[in-house]
Amino acid sequence: MLVIRVEEFGGPEVLRPVEAPDPVAGPGGVVVAVEAAGVLTLDTIIRRGDAGPRFATPLPYVPGRGAAGRVRAVGEGVDPGWLGRRVLADVEGGAYAEQLAAPLTSVLPVPDGLDAAEAMVMLHDGGTALALFGDVGVRPGELVLVLPAAGGVGSLLVQLARATGARVLAAARGTEKLALARSLGADLAVDYGEPGWADAVRRRVGQVDVVLDGVGGELGRVAFGLVGEGGRYSNYGVAGGPPTEVDPAEARSRGISVRGLEQLAEFGGGRRARQERMLREAARGRIRPVVGGRFPLAKAADAHTALQNREVLGKAVLVP
């Protein structure tokens, strides 16, 4: 089978397609014929060798932390009824492949009404979006700033906020991404690639109640400055630089609650419960999964390049 192997840390060019033996289902496990593998910003950070101790990955390795497909083999102790079922596999690595071995405990059934790529959106981005949204406690009528609003997580946050009755201010770069955010329900949209974008926000709406920041760096710092007294700020990503550094004394003086990914572990019943809930919402048509880039597995380097250059709307996936 074809897999993508990384033998040295570096740019997208280190993602090399190679042939590997087909996996075998171990006891309590299954083999999934992959139809869509998710591409995460985290994948690009690990590939560069910049992931730090928490996600340290020894070389060589096969990237990818999740895939959707059909069960093609079951191991000892697994009900044969799983054969042929459409599933998601939530794993720690190895998903950039035509086939993937996974323990049954990491597998979730895919409901009818979603294709593999759409289901893949909900595995990581869906669960994260639901946790972020619930953690900050968005209420009807509040003004919520989402940035970037056209990414995998951001596009879901826009929809969750609108469904709650909040007003959504979507921030992204470029007319195409802003148009997507409006189509998902954003009330207002602003291009944070334009000089003085934060001043434009202040003139239009004053301050915001909540910021959901997946960009980080200087853009995240500017977004924090838009939070009003007693508001909430959540930094969950580093698409535009390192995590946003917020002065704790400034946050306390303005009564702003500052949140991060470390607060999300148990919200909503845990990771699996959040994933299952978002899969149901998408299958019922209440949440729209945005798949903006489908790349052949052998072109994984192109997917990483597009993600780094912020050229993908919504989720990027690899398809064998």
Buried (B, 14 or more C-beta within 10 A) or exposed (E): BBBBBBEEBEEBEBBBBEEBEEBEBBEEBBBBBBBBBBBBBBBBBBBBBEBEEEBEBEEEBBBBBBBBBBBBBBBEEBEEEBEEBBBBBBBEBBBBBBBBBBBBEBBBBBBEEBBBBBBBBBBBBBBBBBBBBBBBEBEEEBBBBBBBBBBBBBBBBBBBBBBBEBBBBBBBBBEEBBBBBBEBBBBBBBBBEEEEBBEBBEEEBEBBBBBBBBBBBEBBBBBBBBBBEEBBBBBBBBBBEEBBEBEEEEBEEBEBBBBBBEBBEEBBEEBEBBBBBBBBBBBEEEBBBBBBBEBEBBBBBBBBBBBBEBBBBBBBBBBB
